[in-house]
Amino acid sequence: MFTELEKPKNISRLSNSEILLGPVLKPNQILEALDEDQYEELVLQWAHYHVTKQYIKVYGVGGAGDKGRDVCAIVNEEKQVWDLYQCKHYSSMLSPAEIYIELGKLIYYTFNKDYSVPRKYYFVSPKGIGPKLLGLIENPEKLKQELKNNWADKCEKGITTKENIKLEGEILKYFDTFNFSIIDWLEPNTFIDQFRQTPFFSRWFGGGLNKTREELPKANKDIEKNELVYIREIFAAYSDYLNRFISSIEDISDKQELLNHFQRQRDSFYIADSLYQFSRDELPYNSNSFEELKDEIFSLIIDIVESDFENGFIRLKEAIKEAKRGSFNNNPLFYEIKVQDKEGICHHLVNDKKIRWVKE
């Protein structure tokens, strides 16, 4: 017997990126899909850029001889107050069987005073923890009992290759007094929200920039040292235009149009400078997005700069007009690039001595 196939449901309007790249994965889906090496790299970036902000010192141990420590975050070094983040990469939610050995190491190495008992001990995993483990973490006494029940099978031979660690004698007494309420976990969505504060978020999860510049700066009344080169070139353009030497703002006090123009150029210079600082703070440290933007603008305007004009002021205005036409939609800074940035970058190029408004 045959049945007629149902007509596919209407698909909502697709964006250009969805047409080109297919469905957009959510951050938690991307996190779960990372392999072990990628996850380790991600965790190190999270620890360096987010965890470090909350502690006076953060360091990773990891590898052979880590004694059950992945990321150690110091609160007070002198008083040995610290938090431990144990990062586990599994294809499923963490279960009790997968963490007993880590808790066994915590007991053994703190008992031996290899390191002090952390203030908090967090499990960090791309898929989080399963309901059974969650129930144990929420009931520290039950967690203690289950670890004791599984010690011989899960911990005795696995803590160190030098000897079998039996839960008896002094270490058993230590175990019975150990505070298991320090055990906790970091929910994957919380991890993603924390990672969102790092400059590496778009590297792994896409979605463009996560922040914007809160306020665009204005130039100070006094001209700063880093402005001297481009301002000298602006004055040269004014001189070429007025057929008289201009060396200061006082020399154009009778030209309101030029006074207004001069103020706009200074404001744009500082706005572009804020874009540079923004790119350093919000993009990965090896990103050259701002320099690439400068290179693109240079390519846009260089033919105009090298063309003949009646005077340097016209050349300046024509070059900036061309820069403002640029879209730069392939640059990671695209959504943050303002018209003033394009104008200001022209003056940054002057500062770099790549262009001049008046030909020699």
C-alpha positions as CSV (number, residue, x, y, z in Angstrom):
1,M,0.0,0.0,0.0
2,F,1.3,3.4,-1.0
3,T,0.8,6.7,0.8
4,E,1.2,10.1,-0.7
5,L,4.2,12.0,0.6
6,E,3.4,15.2,2.5
7,K,4.4,18.4,1.0
8,P,7.6,19.8,2.7
9,K,6.9,22.6,5.1
10,N,7.7,26.1,3.9
11,I,11.2,27.2,4.7
12,S,11.6,30.7,6.1
13,R,13.6,33.3,4.2
14,L,17.3,32.3,4.2
15,S,20.1,34.8,4.7
16,N,23.0,34.9,2.3
17,S,25.3,33.2,4.8
18,E,22.7,30.3,5.3
19,I,22.5,29.8,1.5
20,L,26.3,29.7,1.2
21,L,27.2,27.9,4.4
22,G,24.1,25.9,5.3
23,P,22.5,25.8,8.8
24,V,24.2,27.9,11.5
25,L,25.2,25.8,14.5
26,K,24.6,27.0,18.0
27,P,27.6,27.6,20.2
28,N,26.8,24.6,22.4
29,Q,26.6,22.4,19.3
30,I,30.0,23.6,18.1
31,L,31.5,23.1,21.6
32,E,30.2,19.5,21.6
33,A,31.7,18.8,18.2
34,L,35.3,19.9,19.0
35,D,37.9,17.1,19.1
36,E,40.2,16.7,22.1
37,D,43.0,18.9,20.8
38,Q,40.6,21.7,19.8
39,Y,38.9,21.5,23.2
40,E,42.3,21.7,25.0
41,E,43.2,24.8,22.9
42,L,39.8,26.4,23.7
43,V,40.1,25.7,27.4
44,L,43.6,27.3,27.5
45,Q,42.2,30.5,25.8
46,W,39.3,30.6,28.2
47,A,41.7,30.2,31.2
48,H,44.1,32.8,29.9
49,Y,41.5,35.5,29.0
50,H,38.6,34.9,31.4
51,V,39.7,32.9,34.4
52,T,42.8,35.1,34.8
53,K,40.6,38.2,35.4
54,Q,39.1,36.6,38.5
55,Y,42.4,35.4,40.1
56,I,45.8,36.8,40.9
57,K,47.5,34.0,39.0
58,V,46.4,31.1,36.7
59,Y,48.5,28.3,35.3
60,G,47.9,25.1,33.5
61,V,49.5,21.8,34.6
62,G,48.1,19.1,32.4
63,G,49.9,16.1,30.9
64,A,51.9,13.4,32.7
65,G,52.6,14.2,36.3
66,D,49.8,16.7,36.7
67,K,48.5,14.9,39.8
68,G,45.0,15.5,38.8
69,R,45.3,19.2,38.1
70,D,44.4,20.9,34.8
71,V,43.9,24.6,35.5
72,C,45.0,26.0,38.8
73,A,43.6,29.5,39.7
74,I,45.2,31.2,42.7
75,V,43.1,33.4,45.0
76,N,45.7,34.0,47.7
77,E,49.1,32.5,47.2
78,E,50.4,33.1,50.7
79,K,47.3,31.5,52.3
80,Q,47.1,28.8,49.7
81,V,43.6,29.7,48.6
82,W,42.9,28.4,45.1
83,D,40.4,26.9,42.8
84,L,41.0,23.8,40.5
85,Y,39.3,23.4,37.1
86,Q,39.5,19.8,35.9
87,C,38.7,19.7,32.2
88,K,37.5,16.4,30.7
89,H,36.8,15.8,27.0
90,Y,34.2,13.1,26.5
91,S,31.7,12.4,23.7
92,S,28.9,12.2,26.3
93,M,27.9,13.8,29.6
94,L,30.3,13.0,32.4
95,S,29.2,10.1,34.5
96,P,30.4,9.1,38.1
97,A,32.6,6.3,36.6
98,E,34.6,8.8,34.6
99,I,35.4,11.1,37.5
100,Y,36.2,8.7,40.4
101,I,39.8,8.5,39.4
102,E,40.1,12.3,39.4
103,L,38.6,12.5,42.9
104,G,40.9,9.7,44.0
105,K,43.9,11.8,42.9
106,L,42.5,14.8,44.7
107,I,42.3,12.8,47.9
108,Y,45.7,11.1,47.6
109,Y,47.8,14.1,46.6
110,T,46.3,16.5,49.1
111,F,46.7,13.8,51.8
112,N,50.4,13.6,50.8
113,K,50.5,17.4,50.8
114,D,51.7,17.6,47.2
115,Y,49.3,20.5,47.0
116,S,46.7,22.0,49.3
117,V,43.0,21.3,49.2
118,P,41.4,23.8,46.7
119,R,38.6,26.1,47.8
120,K,36.5,24.8,44.9
121,Y,37.0,21.9,42.5
122,Y,35.2,22.3,39.2
123,F,34.6,19.7,36.4
124,V,34.5,21.4,33.0
125,S,33.3,19.3,30.0
126,P,31.8,20.2,26.6
127,K,28.6,18.2,27.3
128,G,28.4,18.9,31.0
129,I,27.6,16.2,33.5
130,G,24.9,13.6,33.5
131,P,22.0,13.4,35.9
132,K,23.5,10.7,38.1
133,L,26.7,12.7,38.6
134,L,24.7,15.8,39.2
135,G,22.8,14.0,41.9
136,L,26.0,13.0,43.6
137,I,27.6,16.5,43.5
138,E,24.4,17.9,45.0
139,N,24.7,15.4,47.8
140,P,28.3,15.5,49.0
141,E,27.9,12.7,51.6
142,K,26.5,10.4,48.9
143,L,29.3,11.3,46.6
144,K,31.8,10.4,49.4
145,Q,30.1,7.0,49.9
146,E,30.0,6.2,46.2
147,L,33.7,7.1,45.8
148,K,34.5,4.8,48.8
149,N,32.5,2.0,47.3
150,N,34.3,2.3,43.9
151,W,37.8,3.1,45.2
152,A,39.2,-0.5,44.8
153,D,37.9,-0.8,41.3
154,K,38.4,2.8,39.9
155,C,41.2,4.4,42.0
156,E,43.4,1.9,43.7
157,K,45.6,1.0,40.7
158,G,45.1,4.2,38.7
159,I,46.2,7.0,40.9
160,T,50.0,6.3,40.4
161,T,52.0,3.7,38.6
162,K,54.4,3.5,41.6
163,E,52.0,1.7,44.0
164,N,48.5,0.6,44.6
165,I,46.7,3.1,46.8
166,K,44.4,1.2,49.2
167,L,41.8,3.1,51.1
168,E,42.8,2.1,54.5
169,G,44.7,3.4,57.6
170,E,45.6,7.1,57.7
171,I,44.4,7.9,54.2
172,L,41.0,6.4,55.1
173,K,40.8,8.6,58.1
174,Y,41.7,11.6,55.9
175,F,39.1,10.5,53.3
176,D,36.3,10.3,56.0
177,T,37.0,13.9,57.1
178,F,37.4,15.3,53.5
179,N,34.9,18.1,52.6
180,F,33.3,16.9,49.4
181,S,31.1,20.0,49.1
182,I,34.0,21.7,47.3
183,I,33.2,19.5,44.2
184,D,31.2,21.4,41.6
185,W,30.8,21.7,37.9
186,L,30.7,24.4,35.2
187,E,27.7,24.2,33.0
188,P,28.6,24.4,29.3
189,N,26.4,27.4,28.6
190,T,28.0,29.2,31.5
191,F,31.4,28.3,30.0
192,I,30.3,29.7,26.6
193,D,29.1,32.9,28.2
194,Q,32.5,33.3,29.9
195,F,34.3,32.5,26.7
196,R,32.2,35.1,24.9
197,Q,34.2,37.7,26.9
198,T,37.5,36.6,25.3
199,P,38.8,37.9,22.0
200,F,38.7,34.3,20.7
201,F,34.9,33.8,20.7
202,S,34.4,34.5,17.0
203,R,37.4,32.2,16.1
204,W,35.4,29.2,17.4
205,F,31.8,30.1,17.3
206,G,31.5,32.8,14.6
207,G,28.7,35.3,14.9
208,G,30.9,38.4,14.3
209,L,31.9,40.8,17.1
210,N,30.3,40.4,20.5
211,K,30.9,43.9,21.6
212,T,30.7,47.4,20.2
213,R,32.6,50.6,21.2
214,E,30.4,52.1,23.9
215,E,31.2,55.7,23.0
216,L,33.1,57.3,20.1
217,P,35.8,59.6,21.4
218,K,36.3,63.3,20.6
219,A,39.7,65.0,20.2
220,N,41.1,66.9,23.2
221,K,41.4,70.6,22.9
222,D,45.2,70.3,23.0
223,I,47.0,68.6,20.1
224,E,48.8,65.5,21.2
225,K,52.3,64.4,20.1
226,N,50.9,61.5,18.1
227,E,48.9,64.0,15.9
228,L,51.8,66.1,14.8
229,V,52.6,64.4,11.5
230,Y,49.1,64.2,10.1
231,I,48.2,67.7,11.3
232,R,51.3,69.2,9.7
233,E,50.1,67.6,6.4
234,I,46.6,69.0,6.9
235,F,48.1,72.5,7.4
236,A,50.2,72.0,4.3
237,A,47.0,71.2,2.4
238,Y,45.3,74.4,3.8
239,S,48.4,76.4,2.8
240,D,48.3,75.1,-0.7
241,Y,44.6,76.0,-0.9
242,L,44.9,79.5,0.6
243,N,48.2,80.4,-1.0
244,R,49.5,81.4,2.4
245,F,51.5,79.6,5.1
246,I,49.4,77.9,7.7
247,S,51.2,76.5,10.8
248,S,48.5,76.6,13.5
249,I,44.8,76.8,14.0
250,E,45.1,80.5,14.7
251,D,46.1,81.0,11.1
252,I,42.7,79.8,9.9
253,S,40.6,81.6,12.6
254,D,39.0,83.7,9.8
255,K,37.9,80.5,7.9
256,Q,35.1,78.8,9.8
257,E,34.7,76.2,7.1
258,L,38.3,75.1,7.6
259,L,38.0,75.3,11.4
260,N,35.0,72.9,11.2
261,H,36.9,70.7,8.8
262,F,40.0,70.6,11.0
263,Q,37.9,69.6,14.0
264,R,36.2,66.8,12.1
265,Q,39.6,65.4,11.0
266,R,40.9,65.3,14.5
267,D,37.8,63.6,15.8
268,S,37.9,61.1,13.0
269,F,41.6,60.4,13.8
270,Y,40.7,59.5,17.4
271,I,37.7,57.5,16.3
272,A,39.9,55.4,14.0
273,D,42.4,55.0,16.9
274,S,39.6,53.7,19.1
275,L,38.8,51.1,16.4
276,Y,42.5,50.0,16.5
277,Q,42.3,49.6,20.3
278,F,39.0,47.8,19.9
279,S,40.5,45.4,17.5
280,R,43.3,44.6,19.9
281,D,40.9,44.0,22.8
282,E,38.2,42.1,21.0
283,L,39.9,40.1,18.3
284,P,42.5,37.3,18.7
285,Y,46.0,38.6,19.5
286,N,47.2,37.4,16.0
287,S,44.5,39.2,14.1
288,N,45.7,41.9,11.7
289,S,42.2,43.2,10.9
290,F,42.9,46.8,11.5
291,E,46.2,46.7,9.5
292,E,44.3,45.0,6.7
293,L,41.7,47.7,6.8
294,K,44.4,50.3,6.5
295,D,45.9,48.5,3.5
296,E,42.5,48.3,1.8
297,I,41.9,52.0,2.3
298,F,45.4,52.8,1.0
299,S,44.7,50.8,-2.1
300,L,41.5,52.6,-2.6
301,I,42.9,56.1,-2.3
302,I,46.5,55.9,-3.6
303,D,45.6,56.6,-7.3
304,I,43.7,59.7,-6.2
305,V,46.6,60.8,-3.9
306,E,49.0,60.4,-6.8
307,S,46.8,62.3,-9.3
308,D,47.1,66.0,-10.1
309,F,44.7,68.4,-8.4
310,E,44.6,72.2,-8.2
311,N,45.7,72.0,-4.6
312,G,46.4,69.6,-1.7
313,F,43.1,70.4,0.1
314,I,41.1,69.1,-2.9
315,R,43.3,66.0,-3.0
316,L,42.7,65.4,0.7
317,K,38.9,65.7,0.3
318,E,38.8,63.6,-2.8
319,A,40.9,60.8,-1.2
320,I,38.7,60.8,1.9
321,K,35.5,60.8,-0.2
322,E,36.8,57.6,-1.9
323,A,37.8,56.0,1.4
324,K,34.2,56.6,2.6
325,R,32.8,54.7,-0.3
326,G,34.6,51.5,0.7
327,S,32.4,48.7,2.1
328,F,35.1,46.4,3.7
329,N,32.5,43.7,4.3
330,N,35.2,40.9,4.3
331,N,37.0,42.5,7.3
332,P,36.2,41.0,10.8
333,L,35.7,44.6,12.0
334,F,33.0,45.2,9.3
335,Y,30.0,45.7,11.7
336,E,32.0,48.2,13.8
337,I,33.5,50.3,11.0
338,K,32.0,53.8,10.9
339,V,32.3,56.5,8.3
340,Q,34.6,58.4,10.7
341,D,36.9,55.4,10.9
342,K,37.4,55.5,7.1
343,E,38.2,59.2,7.3
344,G,40.4,58.8,10.3
345,I,42.4,55.9,8.8
346,C,43.5,58.2,6.0
347,H,45.2,60.4,8.6
348,H,46.7,57.2,10.2
349,L,48.2,56.5,6.8
350,V,49.7,60.0,6.7
351,N,51.1,59.3,10.2
352,D,52.7,56.1,8.7
353,K,54.2,58.4,6.0
354,K,52.5,56.4,3.3
355,I,50.7,59.3,1.8
356,R,50.9,63.1,1.7
357,W,48.4,65.7,0.6
358,V,50.8,68.1,-1.1
359,K,53.3,66.9,-3.6
360,E,56.8,68.0,-3.2
